[in-house]
């Protein structure tokens, strides 16, 4: 019985590994990373290239993740 379970779990583990690699590829293919300046009232501009790529239009809602705050004059290029 243990041999059968080991083979079965091994096959599932390989499939899960492939699926995880696909998900990582999908996330990195769809996620755009950019740095934006914060204007008065907390407004930020999404770069035109990103808006066009993702089809963002006026009045659309977008979900953003704030990863880091870079203080003025400290941005690395």
MOPAC internal coordinates of N, CA, C and O (Angstrom, degrees):
PM7 1SCF
backbone

  N    0.0000 0     0.00 0     0.00 0    0    0    0
  C    1.4403 1     0.00 0     0.00 0    1    0    0
  C    1.5286 1   110.70 1     0.00 0    2    1    0
  O    1.2310 1   119.54 1   141.04 1    3    2    1
  N    1.3304 1   118.49 1   -38.96 1    3    2    1
  C    1.4540 1   120.62 1  -178.26 1    5    3    2
  C    1.5274 1   111.70 1   -65.52 1    6    5    3
  O    1.2310 1   119.68 1   143.18 1    7    6    5
  N    1.3350 1   118.21 1   -36.82 1    7    6    5
  C    1.4551 1   120.39 1   178.52 1    9    7    6
  C    1.5211 1   110.30 1   -61.76 1   10    9    7
  O    1.2310 1   120.66 1   136.74 1   11   10    9
  N    1.3187 1   116.35 1   -43.26 1   11   10    9
  C    1.4604 1   120.29 1   179.96 1   13   11   10
  C    1.5320 1   110.16 1   -62.47 1   14   13   11
  O    1.2310 1   119.51 1   135.38 1   15   14   13
  N    1.3175 1   118.53 1   -44.62 1   15   14   13
  C    1.4672 1   122.44 1  -179.88 1   17   15   14
  C    1.5265 1   110.45 1   -63.53 1   18   17   15
  O    1.2310 1   120.09 1   139.09 1   19   18   17
  N    1.3144 1   117.43 1   -40.91 1   19   18   17
  C    1.4620 1   121.13 1  -179.51 1   21   19   18
  C    1.5224 1   110.27 1   -63.74 1   22   21   19
  O    1.2310 1   120.73 1   137.17 1   23   22   21
  N    1.3358 1   116.21 1   -42.83 1   23   22   21
  C    1.4764 1   119.02 1   178.34 1   25   23   22
  C    1.5182 1   110.24 1   -65.50 1   26   25   23
  O    1.2310 1   120.05 1   137.38 1   27   26   25
  N    1.3185 1   117.51 1   -42.62 1   27   26   25
  C    1.4557 1   121.97 1  -177.98 1   29   27   26
  C    1.5297 1   110.57 1   -64.75 1   30   29   27
  O    1.2310 1   119.71 1   134.46 1   31   30   29
  N    1.3174 1   118.16 1   -45.54 1   31   30   29
  C    1.4686 1   121.82 1   179.91 1   33   31   30
  C    1.5226 1   110.51 1   -67.53 1   34   33   31
  O    1.2310 1   120.07 1   144.08 1   35   34   33
  N    1.3147 1   117.47 1   -35.92 1   35   34   33
  C    1.4592 1   121.13 1   178.06 1   37   35   34
  C    1.5149 1   111.40 1   -62.14 1   38   37   35
  O    1.2310 1   120.18 1   136.89 1   39   38   37
  N    1.3261 1   117.26 1   -43.11 1   39   38   37
  C    1.4604 1   121.54 1   179.01 1   41   39   38
  C    1.5279 1   109.82 1   -65.00 1   42   41   39
  O    1.2310 1   120.18 1   137.24 1   43   42   41
  N    1.3196 1   117.25 1   -42.76 1   43   42   41
  C    1.4601 1   120.45 1   178.94 1   45   43   42
  C    1.5188 1   111.02 1   -65.97 1   46   45   43
  O    1.2310 1   120.25 1   142.63 1   47   46   45
  N    1.3224 1   117.13 1   -37.37 1   47   46   45
  C    1.4574 1   120.73 1  -179.84 1   49   47   46
  C    1.5274 1   110.27 1   -63.99 1   50   49   47
  O    1.2310 1   120.06 1   138.94 1   51   50   49
  N    1.3260 1   117.49 1   -41.06 1   51   50   49
  C    1.4620 1   121.17 1   179.08 1   53   51   50
  C    1.5314 1   110.10 1   -64.66 1   54   53   51
  O    1.2310 1   120.19 1   136.28 1   55   54   53
  N    1.3058 1   117.23 1   -43.72 1   55   54   53
  C    1.4595 1   121.95 1   178.50 1   57   55   54
  C    1.5348 1   110.46 1   -62.90 1   58   57   55
  O    1.2310 1   120.56 1   137.53 1   59   58   57
  N    1.3171 1   116.53 1   -42.47 1   59   58   57
  C    1.4614 1   121.37 1   178.58 1   61   59   58
  C    1.5277 1   110.56 1   -63.61 1   62   61   59
  O    1.2310 1   120.34 1   139.94 1   63   62   61
  N    1.3089 1   116.95 1   -40.06 1   63   62   61
  C    1.4559 1   121.86 1   178.83 1   65   63   62
  C    1.5278 1   110.92 1   -62.94 1   66   65   63
  O    1.2310 1   120.46 1   135.68 1   67   66   65
  N    1.3207 1   116.73 1   -44.32 1   67   66   65
  C    1.4658 1   121.21 1   178.19 1   69   67   66
  C    1.5275 1   110.23 1   -63.42 1   70   69   67
  O    1.2310 1   120.54 1   137.50 1   71   70   69
  N    1.3273 1   116.57 1   -42.50 1   71   70   69
  C    1.4546 1   121.35 1  -179.91 1   73   71   70
  C    1.5355 1   110.62 1   -63.19 1   74   73   71
  O    1.2310 1   120.15 1   138.28 1   75   74   73
  N    1.3356 1   117.33 1   -41.72 1   75   74   73
  C    1.4667 1   121.26 1   178.96 1   77   75   74
  C    1.5287 1   111.03 1   -63.96 1   78   77   75
  O    1.2310 1   120.24 1   139.79 1   79   78   77
  N    1.3159 1   117.15 1   -40.21 1   79   78   77
  C    1.4703 1   120.51 1   177.27 1   81   79   78
  C    1.5258 1   110.60 1   -62.84 1   82   81   79
  O    1.2310 1   120.75 1   139.13 1   83   82   81
  N    1.3228 1   116.16 1   -40.87 1   83   82   81
  C    1.4623 1   120.53 1   177.88 1   85   83   82
  C    1.5261 1   110.66 1   -63.21 1   86   85   83
  O    1.2310 1   119.94 1   136.85 1   87   86   85
  N    1.3334 1   117.72 1   -43.15 1   87   86   85
  C    1.4604 1   121.00 1   179.23 1   89   87   86
  C    1.5231 1   111.32 1   -62.98 1   90   89   87
  O    1.2310 1   120.16 1   137.94 1   91   90   89
  N    1.3281 1   117.30 1   -42.06 1   91   90   89
  C    1.4578 1   120.13 1   177.72 1   93   91   90
  C    1.5196 1   111.08 1   -61.90 1   94   93   91
  O    1.2310 1   120.38 1   136.96 1   95   94   93
  N    1.3179 1   116.87 1   -43.04 1   95   94   93
  C    1.4577 1   120.95 1   177.90 1   97   95   94
  C    1.5220 1   109.96 1   -60.67 1   98   97   95
  O    1.2310 1   120.41 1   135.20 1   99   98   97
  N    1.3209 1   116.82 1   -44.80 1   99   98   97
  C    1.4534 1   121.90 1  -178.93 1  101   99   98
  C    1.5254 1   111.29 1   -62.06 1  102  101   99
  O    1.2310 1   120.46 1   135.88 1  103  102  101
  N    1.3190 1   116.72 1   -44.12 1  103  102  101
  C    1.4625 1   120.61 1   179.83 1  105  103  102
  C    1.5230 1   110.38 1   -62.67 1  106  105  103
  O    1.2310 1   119.99 1   132.68 1  107  106  105
  N    1.3296 1   117.63 1   -47.32 1  107  106  105
  C    1.4600 1   119.78 1  -178.26 1  109  107  106
  C    1.5189 1   112.13 1   -70.82 1  110  109  107
  O    1.2310 1   119.93 1   154.18 1  111  110  109
  N    1.3163 1   117.75 1   -25.82 1  111  110  109
  C    1.4625 1   120.61 1   177.54 1  113  111  110
  C    1.5191 1   111.03 1   -75.25 1  114  113  111
  O    1.2310 1   119.58 1   149.08 1  115  114  113
  N    1.3212 1   118.42 1   -30.92 1  115  114  113
  C    1.4610 1   121.74 1  -175.61 1  117  115  114
  C    1.5178 1   114.51 1   -97.06 1  118  117  115
  O    1.2310 1   120.04 1   162.97 1  119  118  117
  N    1.3119 1   117.53 1   -17.03 1  119  118  117
  C    1.4594 1   120.90 1  -176.31 1  121  119  118
  C    1.5247 1   109.42 1   -90.67 1  122  121  119
  O    1.2310 1   120.88 1   -49.82 1  123  122  121
  N    1.3072 1   115.91 1   130.18 1  123  122  121
  C    1.4595 1   121.90 1   175.63 1  125  123  122
  C    1.5191 1   108.16 1  -108.89 1  126  125  123
  O    1.2310 1   120.56 1   -48.06 1  127  126  125
  N    1.2996 1   116.54 1   131.94 1  127  126  125
  C    1.4589 1   121.45 1  -179.37 1  129  127  126
  C    1.5275 1   108.14 1  -109.45 1  130  129  127
  O    1.2310 1   120.48 1   -49.27 1  131  130  129
  N    1.3281 1   116.68 1   130.73 1  131  130  129
  C    1.4508 1   121.01 1   177.74 1  133  131  130
  C    1.5198 1   108.93 1  -152.06 1  134  133  131
  O    1.2310 1   121.01 1   -17.02 1  135  134  133
  N    1.3252 1   115.68 1   162.98 1  135  134  133
  C    1.4561 1   122.36 1   175.99 1  137  135  134
  C    1.5186 1   106.87 1  -110.16 1  138  137  135
  O    1.2310 1   119.96 1   -48.93 1  139  138  137
  N    1.3232 1   117.68 1   131.07 1  139  138  137
  C    1.4584 1   121.90 1  -178.93 1  141  139  138
  C    1.5154 1   110.28 1  -127.60 1  142  141  139
  O    1.2310 1   120.99 1   -36.23 1  143  142  141
  N    1.3146 1   115.72 1   143.77 1  143  142  141
  C    1.4574 1   121.59 1   176.50 1  145  143  142
  C    1.5253 1   109.01 1   -80.96 1  146  145  143
  O    1.2310 1   120.52 1   -39.03 1  147  146  145
  N    1.3215 1   116.60 1   140.97 1  147  146  145
  C    1.4621 1   121.52 1   177.55 1  149  147  146
  C    1.5270 1   108.01 1   -90.70 1  150  149  147
  O    1.2310 1   120.81 1   -53.99 1  151  150  149
  N    1.3336 1   116.05 1   126.01 1  151  150  149
  C    1.4590 1   122.30 1   179.22 1  153  151  150
  C    1.5211 1   109.75 1   -99.80 1  154  153  151
  O    1.2310 1   120.50 1    -0.26 1  155  154  153
  N    1.3235 1   116.64 1   179.74 1  155  154  153
  C    1.4603 1   120.64 1  -178.04 1  157  155  154
  C    1.5261 1   110.40 1   -56.54 1  158  157  155
  O    1.2310 1   121.36 1   -37.02 1  159  158  157
  N    1.3005 1   115.00 1   142.98 1  159  158  157
  C    1.4579 1   120.13 1  -178.99 1  161  159  158
  C    1.5221 1   113.49 1    77.55 1  162  161  159
  O    1.2310 1   119.93 1  -170.97 1  163  162  161
  N    1.3373 1   117.75 1     9.03 1  163  162  161
  C    1.4593 1   120.71 1   177.53 1  165  163  162
  C    1.5239 1   114.24 1    80.43 1  166  165  163
  O    1.2310 1   119.97 1  -163.09 1  167  166  165
  N    1.3304 1   117.67 1    16.91 1  167  166  165
  C    1.4684 1   121.33 1  -178.51 1  169  167  166
  C    1.5182 1   110.95 1   -79.49 1  170  169  167
  O    1.2310 1   120.88 1   -39.77 1  171  170  169
  N    1.3167 1   115.92 1   140.23 1  171  170  169
  C    1.4675 1   122.28 1   173.11 1  173  171  170
  C    1.5212 1   108.15 1  -127.29 1  174  173  171
  O    1.2310 1   120.76 1   -28.78 1  175  174  173
  N    1.3198 1   116.15 1   151.22 1  175  174  173
  C    1.4549 1   121.36 1   178.71 1  177  175  174
  C    1.5167 1   109.52 1  -103.86 1  178  177  175
  O    1.2310 1   120.98 1   -51.83 1  179  178  177
  N    1.3139 1   115.72 1   128.17 1  179  178  177
  C    1.4626 1   120.67 1   173.41 1  181  179  178
  C    1.5271 1   106.08 1   -84.50 1  182  181  179
  O    1.2310 1   119.75 1   -53.27 1  183  182  181
  N    1.3319 1   118.08 1   126.73 1  183  182  181
  C    1.4587 1   120.01 1  -177.06 1  185  183  182
  C    1.5362 1   112.35 1   -55.60 1  186  185  183
  O    1.2310 1   121.27 1   -34.57 1  187  186  185
  N    1.3306 1   115.17 1   145.43 1  187  186  185
  C    1.4684 1   121.36 1  -177.63 1  189  187  186
  C    1.5251 1   111.33 1   -55.21 1  190  189  187
  O    1.2310 1   120.47 1   137.51 1  191  190  189
  N    1.3267 1   116.72 1   -42.49 1  191  190  189
  C    1.4752 1   120.97 1  -179.98 1  193  191  190
  C    1.5300 1   110.84 1   -56.76 1  194  193  191
  O    1.2310 1   120.58 1   137.17 1  195  194  193
  N    1.3308 1   116.50 1   -42.83 1  195  194  193
  C    1.4691 1   121.71 1  -179.10 1  197  195  194
  C    1.5291 1   109.79 1   -70.09 1  198  197  195
  O    1.2310 1   120.20 1   136.93 1  199  198  197
  N    1.3446 1   117.23 1   -43.07 1  199  198  197
  C    1.4683 1   120.51 1   178.51 1  201  199  198
  C    1.5198 1   111.30 1   -59.26 1  202  201  199
  O    1.2310 1   120.92 1   135.98 1  203  202  201
  N    1.3296 1   115.85 1   -44.02 1  203  202  201
  C    1.4701 1   119.71 1   179.55 1  205  203  202
  C    1.5228 1   111.40 1   -66.53 1  206  205  203
  O    1.2310 1   120.82 1   136.72 1  207  206  205
  N    1.3214 1   116.03 1   -43.28 1  207  206  205
  C    1.4668 1   120.98 1  -178.87 1  209  207  206
  C    1.5203 1   111.74 1   -61.20 1  210  209  207
  O    1.2310 1   120.54 1   139.41 1  211  210  209
  N    1.3328 1   116.57 1   -40.59 1  211  210  209
  C    1.4643 1   120.81 1  -176.67 1  213  211  210
  C    1.5290 1   113.34 1   -97.74 1  214  213  211
  O    1.2310 1   120.03 1   179.36 1  215  214  213
  N    1.3187 1   117.55 1    -0.64 1  215  214  213
  C    1.4603 1   120.66 1   177.90 1  217  215  214
  C    1.5180 1   113.94 1    69.64 1  218  217  215
  O    1.2310 1   120.33 1  -145.05 1  219  218  217
  N    1.3359 1   116.98 1    34.95 1  219  218  217
  C    1.4564 1   121.27 1  -179.85 1  221  219  218
  C    1.5237 1   108.84 1   -83.49 1  222  221  219
  O    1.2310 1   120.77 1   -51.44 1  223  222  221
  N    1.3242 1   116.14 1   128.56 1  223  222  221
  C    1.4593 1   120.87 1   179.41 1  225  223  222
  C    1.5075 1   111.87 1  -122.87 1  226  225  223
  O    1.2310 1   121.19 1    -8.32 1  227  226  225
  N    1.3405 1   115.33 1   171.68 1  227  226  225
  C    1.4654 1   120.67 1   177.96 1  229  227  226
  C    1.5204 1   110.21 1   -57.41 1  230  229  227
  O    1.2310 1   120.59 1   -45.48 1  231  230  229
  N    1.3158 1   116.47 1   134.52 1  231  230  229
  C    1.4579 1   121.66 1   178.36 1  233  231  230
  C    1.5197 1   114.24 1    87.32 1  234  233  231
  O    1.2310 1   119.87 1   169.94 1  235  234  233
  N    1.3516 1   117.84 1   -10.06 1  235  234  233
  C    1.4686 1   120.51 1   177.63 1  237  235  234
  C    1.5252 1   110.01 1   -71.05 1  238  237  235
  O    1.2310 1   120.92 1   -27.67 1  239  238  237
  N    1.2911 1   115.84 1   152.33 1  239  238  237
  C    1.4602 1   122.13 1   172.11 1  241  239  238
  C    1.5243 1   107.37 1  -100.15 1  242  241  239
  O    1.2310 1   120.54 1   -40.30 1  243  242  241
  N    1.3117 1   116.57 1   139.70 1  243  242  241
  C    1.4660 1   120.89 1   177.77 1  245  243  242
  C    1.5184 1   108.87 1  -127.79 1  246  245  243
  O    1.2310 1   121.24 1   -29.60 1  247  246  245
  N    1.3092 1   115.24 1   150.40 1  247  246  245
  C    1.4642 1   120.90 1   176.27 1  249  247  246
  C    1.5210 1   107.38 1  -102.28 1  250  249  247
  O    1.2310 1   120.58 1   -56.20 1  251  250  249
  N    1.3201 1   116.49 1   123.80 1  251  250  249
  C    1.4570 1   122.12 1  -177.86 1  253  251  250
  C    1.5108 1   110.36 1  -120.20 1  254  253  251
  O    1.2310 1   120.96 1   -25.75 1  255  254  253
  N    1.3167 1   115.76 1   154.25 1  255  254  253
  C    1.4614 1   121.80 1   173.29 1  257  255  254
  C    1.5188 1   107.91 1  -122.66 1  258  257  255
  O    1.2310 1   120.69 1   -58.10 1  259  258  257
  N    1.3068 1   116.28 1   121.90 1  259  258  257
  C    1.4573 1   121.27 1   176.94 1  261  259  258
  C    1.5181 1   107.71 1   -85.53 1  262  261  259
  O    1.2310 1   120.74 1   -63.34 1  263  262  261
  N    1.3152 1   116.20 1   116.66 1  263  262  261
  C    1.4580 1   120.91 1  -174.42 1  265  263  262
  C    1.5219 1   111.70 1   -97.65 1  266  265  263
  O    1.2310 1   120.62 1   143.48 1  267  266  265
  N    1.3245 1   116.41 1   -36.52 1  267  266  265
  C    1.4638 1   119.52 1  -174.10 1  269  267  266
  C    1.5248 1   109.11 1  -157.20 1  270  269  267
  O    1.2310 1   120.52 1   -32.85 1  271  270  269
  N    1.3189 1   116.61 1   147.15 1  271  270  269
  C    1.4589 1   121.89 1   172.32 1  273  271  270
  C    1.5265 1   106.91 1  -107.47 1  274  273  271
  O    1.2310 1   120.75 1   -58.12 1  275  274  273
  N    1.3345 1   116.17 1   121.88 1  275  274  273
  C    1.4548 1   121.79 1   178.81 1  277  275  274
  C    1.5216 1   106.79 1  -108.42 1  278  277  275
  O    1.2310 1   120.52 1   -63.52 1  279  278  277
  N    1.3119 1   116.62 1   116.48 1  279  278  277
  C    1.4622 1   121.31 1  -177.75 1  281  279  278
  C    1.5313 1   110.67 1   -68.84 1  282  281  279
  O    1.2310 1   121.09 1   -27.75 1  283  282  281
  N    1.3046 1   115.52 1   152.25 1  283  282  281
  C    1.4599 1   123.57 1  -178.14 1  285  283  282
  C    1.5235 1   111.29 1   -49.80 1  286  285  283
  O    1.2310 1   120.69 1   -47.43 1  287  286  285
  N    1.3282 1   116.30 1   132.57 1  287  286  285
  C    1.4712 1   121.58 1   177.98 1  289  287  286
  C    1.5122 1   114.37 1    84.06 1  290  289  287
  O    1.2310 1   119.45 1   179.93 1  291  290  289
  N    1.3295 1   118.66 1    -0.07 1  291  290  289
  C    1.4686 1   120.94 1  -176.31 1  293  291  290
  C    1.5261 1   112.85 1  -113.56 1  294  293  291
  O    1.2310 1   119.82 1  -168.75 1  295  294  293
  N    1.3282 1   117.94 1    11.25 1  295  294  293
  C    1.4623 1   120.60 1  -176.08 1  297  295  294
  C    1.5266 1   110.07 1   -75.94 1  298  297  295
  O    1.2310 1   120.69 1   -42.47 1  299  298  297
  N    1.3239 1   116.29 1   137.53 1  299  298  297
  C    1.4681 1   122.89 1   178.68 1  301  299  298
  C    1.5061 1   108.89 1   -97.31 1  302  301  299
  O    1.2310 1   120.42 1   -45.86 1  303  302  301
  N    1.3114 1   116.81 1   134.14 1  303  302  301
  C    1.4768 1   119.78 1   179.34 1  305  303  302
  C    1.4840 1   110.37 1  -120.25 1  306  305  303
  O    1.2310 1   120.10 1   180.00 1  307  306  305

